[in-house]
Amino acid sequence: MNIGISTFITDQGIRPAALGTALEERAFDSLFIAEHSHIPVKRETPYPGGGELPEMYYRTLDPFVALSVVAAVTRSLLLGTGIALIPHRDPILTAKEVASLDLVSDGRAVFGVGIGWNREEMRNHGADPATRGLLTDERLRAIRALWTEEKAEFHGRFVDFDPVYAWPKPVRRPHPPIYVGGGEGAFPRVAALGDAWLANSDSPDDLGPRIERLREVAGREVPVTVYGVRGDAEDLEGYQRLGVERVLLYLPTVPERESLEHLDRLAALADRFR
């Protein structure tokens, strides 16, 4: 079972270069970072975690800028978005950003995607919350066309462009893996467009039946990465029994010294399962 880190990179926490170096030194296999373009001052959408929205949501760095910095100081670390909010993103620009990250990292990009929860945030990007799932599916299909076709074109309800040239193409072929985040409502998207399911940090007891349902929907074995795990050795043992491909341990967003101390503790836990 591979073990990586999931976190929010902000202007208040450890810088990307220091974080990337620390992760490779401690033999973590991957880094997945969150994205929010902004947080509206007037927000009615409740925070899924309950209570007040944590400050880190307000202050995330652009994920592709941050991951490019990490790419420059690492050699093997997988570099993932966890998650990129597709209803917020222009598909042509996003295709170029992911492909550029994949190129400069020599094929280490992982495109973690989701539809988002903050309705006011997505409305500011011109997305209708009621159709954000359909919008996401179209944009993902358009992005895949831009990555894989020399003269890419797409004609849909939300995305429409005539043939275009779009470079760079990704190093990874046919394209960087797409990890689809979300609950069971996302299973059709995983089946149609995903290379893996990016699951929330359910307990192993809850996750097992959901993996079985995913297999029924997809009609195939789907690799599973569990995001934001704050559990202990018992939870990791449970994920390992389920055949989870990767666990992403959660790193709080704190200054560098505290981050390194926390990573030392997480690395000691990870060493038991590598």
C-alpha positions as CSV (number, residue, x, y, z in Angstrom):
1,M,0.0,0.0,0.0
2,N,1.4,3.4,-1.0
3,I,1.3,6.2,1.5
4,G,1.2,9.9,0.5
5,I,0.2,13.2,2.0
6,S,-2.8,15.4,1.5
7,T,-2.8,19.0,2.6
8,F,-3.8,22.6,1.9
9,I,-0.8,24.7,0.8
10,T,-1.4,28.3,1.9
11,D,0.6,31.5,2.4
12,Q,0.6,30.7,6.2
13,G,2.0,27.2,6.1
14,I,5.2,25.4,5.0
15,R,6.3,26.5,1.5
16,P,6.0,24.1,-1.4
17,A,9.7,23.6,-2.0
18,A,10.4,22.8,1.7
19,L,7.4,20.5,1.8
20,G,8.4,18.6,-1.4
21,T,11.9,18.0,-0.2
22,A,10.7,16.8,3.2
23,L,8.2,14.4,1.7
24,E,10.8,12.7,-0.5
25,E,13.3,12.5,2.4
26,R,10.7,10.6,4.4
27,A,9.8,8.3,1.5
28,F,6.2,9.4,0.9
29,D,5.1,8.5,-2.5
30,S,2.8,11.4,-3.4
31,L,1.4,14.8,-2.5
32,F,-2.2,15.8,-3.2
33,I,-3.2,19.4,-2.5
34,A,-6.5,21.2,-2.3
35,E,-7.9,24.0,-4.4
36,H,-10.2,27.0,-3.8
37,S,-10.0,30.0,-6.1
38,H,-11.7,32.2,-3.5
39,I,-14.3,32.2,-0.8
40,P,-17.3,34.5,-1.1
41,V,-17.8,36.8,1.8
42,K,-21.6,36.0,1.8
43,R,-21.9,32.3,1.8
44,E,-25.0,30.3,2.5
45,T,-23.6,26.9,1.5
46,P,-22.8,25.0,4.8
47,Y,-19.3,23.7,5.3
48,P,-19.5,19.9,4.8
49,G,-17.3,19.3,7.8
50,G,-19.7,21.3,10.1
51,G,-19.1,24.5,12.0
52,E,-17.1,27.4,10.7
53,L,-15.1,27.1,7.5
54,P,-11.4,26.7,8.5
55,E,-9.1,29.6,7.5
56,M,-7.0,27.4,5.2
57,Y,-9.9,27.3,2.7
58,Y,-9.5,31.0,2.2
59,R,-5.8,31.0,1.5
60,T,-4.9,28.1,-0.8
61,L,-2.1,28.7,-3.4
62,D,-2.8,27.9,-7.0
63,P,-2.3,24.2,-7.1
64,F,-0.4,24.0,-10.4
65,V,2.0,26.8,-9.4
66,A,2.6,25.1,-6.1
67,L,3.0,21.6,-7.6
68,S,5.4,23.0,-10.2
69,V,7.7,24.2,-7.4
70,V,7.5,20.8,-5.8
71,A,8.3,19.2,-9.1
72,A,11.5,21.2,-9.3
73,V,12.9,19.9,-6.0
74,T,11.8,16.3,-6.2
75,R,12.5,13.3,-8.5
76,S,9.9,10.6,-7.8
77,L,7.0,12.2,-5.8
78,L,3.6,12.0,-7.6
79,L,2.0,15.4,-7.8
80,G,-1.7,15.5,-7.5
81,T,-4.6,17.9,-7.2
82,G,-6.9,16.8,-4.4
83,I,-9.1,18.1,-5.8
84,A,-9.2,20.5,-8.8
85,L,-12.7,22.0,-9.0
86,I,-13.7,21.4,-12.5
87,P,-16.9,23.6,-12.5
88,H,-14.5,26.6,-11.8
89,R,-12.0,25.8,-14.6
90,D,-11.8,26.6,-18.3
91,P,-11.0,23.2,-19.9
92,I,-8.5,24.5,-22.5
93,L,-6.4,26.3,-19.9
94,T,-6.7,23.4,-17.4
95,A,-5.6,20.9,-20.0
96,K,-2.5,23.0,-20.7
97,E,-1.8,23.4,-16.9
98,V,-2.0,19.7,-16.2
99,A,0.0,18.8,-19.3
100,S,2.7,21.4,-18.5
101,L,3.0,20.0,-14.9
102,D,3.3,16.5,-16.3
103,L,6.0,17.7,-18.7
104,V,8.2,19.6,-16.2
105,S,7.8,16.7,-13.7
106,D,8.7,14.0,-16.2
107,G,5.3,12.3,-16.1
108,R,4.4,12.6,-12.4
109,A,1.1,14.6,-12.6
110,V,-2.1,13.1,-11.2
111,F,-5.3,14.9,-12.0
112,G,-7.6,14.6,-9.0
113,V,-11.0,16.2,-9.8
114,G,-14.4,16.9,-8.3
115,I,-17.5,19.0,-8.7
116,G,-17.1,21.1,-5.5
117,W,-19.5,22.0,-2.7
118,N,-19.4,25.8,-2.3
119,R,-22.3,27.0,-4.5
120,E,-21.5,30.7,-4.2
121,E,-17.9,30.0,-5.2
122,M,-18.9,28.1,-8.4
123,R,-21.6,30.7,-9.3
124,N,-18.8,33.4,-9.4
125,H,-17.2,31.2,-12.1
126,G,-20.4,31.2,-14.1
127,A,-21.3,27.6,-13.1
128,D,-24.9,26.6,-12.2
129,P,-24.7,24.3,-9.1
130,A,-27.7,22.3,-10.4
131,T,-25.8,21.2,-13.5
132,R,-22.2,21.1,-12.2
133,G,-22.0,17.4,-12.6
134,L,-22.9,17.5,-16.3
135,L,-20.6,20.4,-16.8
136,T,-17.7,18.5,-15.1
137,D,-18.3,15.4,-17.3
138,E,-18.2,17.5,-20.5
139,R,-15.1,19.4,-19.4
140,L,-13.2,16.2,-18.5
141,R,-14.0,14.8,-21.9
142,A,-12.9,18.0,-23.6
143,I,-9.6,17.9,-21.6
144,R,-8.9,14.3,-22.6
145,A,-9.5,15.3,-26.2
146,L,-7.0,18.2,-25.9
147,W,-4.4,15.9,-24.4
148,T,-4.7,13.0,-26.9
149,E,-5.7,14.5,-30.3
150,E,-3.4,16.6,-32.6
151,K,-6.4,18.6,-33.8
152,A,-8.8,18.5,-30.9
153,E,-12.4,19.5,-31.1
154,F,-15.4,19.2,-28.8
155,H,-19.1,20.0,-29.3
156,G,-21.4,19.7,-26.3
157,R,-24.0,21.5,-24.2
158,F,-21.4,23.4,-22.1
159,V,-18.2,23.1,-24.0
160,D,-17.9,23.9,-27.7
161,F,-14.9,24.5,-29.8
162,D,-13.8,23.7,-33.4
163,P,-10.5,22.0,-34.1
164,V,-7.5,23.4,-32.2
165,Y,-3.9,22.7,-31.7
166,A,-3.0,22.4,-28.0
167,W,0.4,21.7,-26.7
168,P,2.2,20.5,-24.7
169,K,0.8,17.0,-24.7
170,P,1.3,15.1,-21.4
171,V,4.3,12.8,-21.0
172,R,2.1,10.1,-19.5
173,R,0.2,8.2,-22.2
174,P,-2.6,8.3,-23.1
175,H,-2.8,11.0,-20.4
176,P,-2.2,11.7,-16.7
177,P,-4.4,9.5,-14.5
178,I,-7.7,11.1,-13.6
179,Y,-8.7,10.4,-9.9
180,V,-12.4,11.2,-9.5
181,G,-13.3,12.5,-6.0
182,G,-16.8,12.3,-4.4
183,G,-19.2,9.9,-2.8
184,E,-21.4,7.3,-4.5
185,G,-23.0,9.9,-6.7
186,A,-19.6,10.2,-8.4
187,F,-19.4,6.4,-9.2
188,P,-20.8,6.8,-12.8
189,R,-18.1,9.5,-13.4
190,V,-15.4,7.2,-12.0
191,A,-16.7,4.4,-14.3
192,A,-16.8,6.6,-17.5
193,L,-14.0,9.0,-17.0
194,G,-11.8,7.9,-14.1
195,D,-8.6,5.9,-13.7
196,A,-9.2,5.7,-9.9
197,W,-11.6,6.8,-7.1
198,L,-10.3,9.4,-4.7
199,A,-12.4,8.5,-1.7
200,N,-13.0,10.5,1.4
201,S,-11.5,9.3,4.6
202,D,-14.3,6.9,5.6
203,S,-13.5,4.2,8.1
204,P,-12.5,0.9,6.6
205,D,-15.8,-0.6,7.8
206,D,-17.7,2.0,5.8
207,L,-15.4,2.0,2.8
208,G,-15.5,-1.7,2.1
209,P,-19.1,-1.9,1.0
210,R,-18.7,1.3,-1.0
211,I,-15.8,-0.2,-2.9
212,E,-18.0,-3.2,-3.7
213,R,-20.8,-0.9,-5.1
214,L,-18.2,1.0,-7.1
215,R,-17.1,-2.3,-8.7
216,E,-20.7,-3.1,-9.6
217,V,-21.2,0.3,-11.2
218,A,-17.9,0.3,-13.1
219,G,-17.9,-3.3,-14.0
220,R,-14.2,-3.6,-13.3
221,E,-11.7,-3.3,-10.5
222,V,-11.1,0.4,-9.8
223,P,-7.9,1.5,-7.8
224,V,-8.8,3.4,-4.7
225,T,-6.9,6.3,-3.0
226,V,-8.2,7.4,0.4
227,Y,-7.9,11.1,1.0
228,G,-7.4,13.1,4.2
229,V,-6.8,10.2,6.5
230,R,-6.3,11.2,10.2
231,G,-6.5,7.7,11.5
232,D,-4.2,5.4,13.3
233,A,-2.4,2.1,12.6
234,E,-5.7,0.2,13.0
235,D,-7.3,2.2,10.3
236,L,-4.4,1.7,8.0
237,E,-4.5,-2.0,8.6
238,G,-8.1,-1.9,7.6
239,Y,-7.4,-0.1,4.4
240,Q,-4.6,-2.5,3.6
241,R,-7.0,-5.5,4.0
242,L,-9.4,-3.8,1.6
243,G,-6.7,-3.6,-1.1
244,V,-6.6,0.2,-1.1
245,E,-3.9,1.3,-3.5
246,R,-2.9,4.5,-1.6
247,V,-3.6,6.3,1.6
248,L,-3.1,10.0,1.9
249,L,-2.3,11.0,5.4
250,Y,-3.6,14.5,6.4
251,L,-0.9,17.1,7.1
252,P,-2.3,20.2,8.9
253,T,-1.5,23.6,7.5
254,V,1.0,24.9,9.9
255,P,4.5,26.7,9.7
256,E,7.5,24.8,8.5
257,R,9.0,23.6,11.9
258,E,5.6,22.2,13.1
259,S,5.0,20.7,9.6
260,L,8.3,18.8,9.7
261,E,7.6,17.5,13.2
262,H,4.2,16.3,12.1
263,L,5.7,14.7,9.0
264,D,8.2,12.8,11.3
265,R,5.2,11.3,13.2
266,L,3.4,10.4,10.0
267,A,6.5,8.9,8.5
268,A,6.9,6.6,11.5
269,L,3.3,5.4,11.0
270,A,3.8,5.0,7.3
271,D,6.9,2.9,7.7
272,R,4.8,0.2,9.2
273,F,2.8,-0.3,6.0
274,R,5.2,0.3,3.1
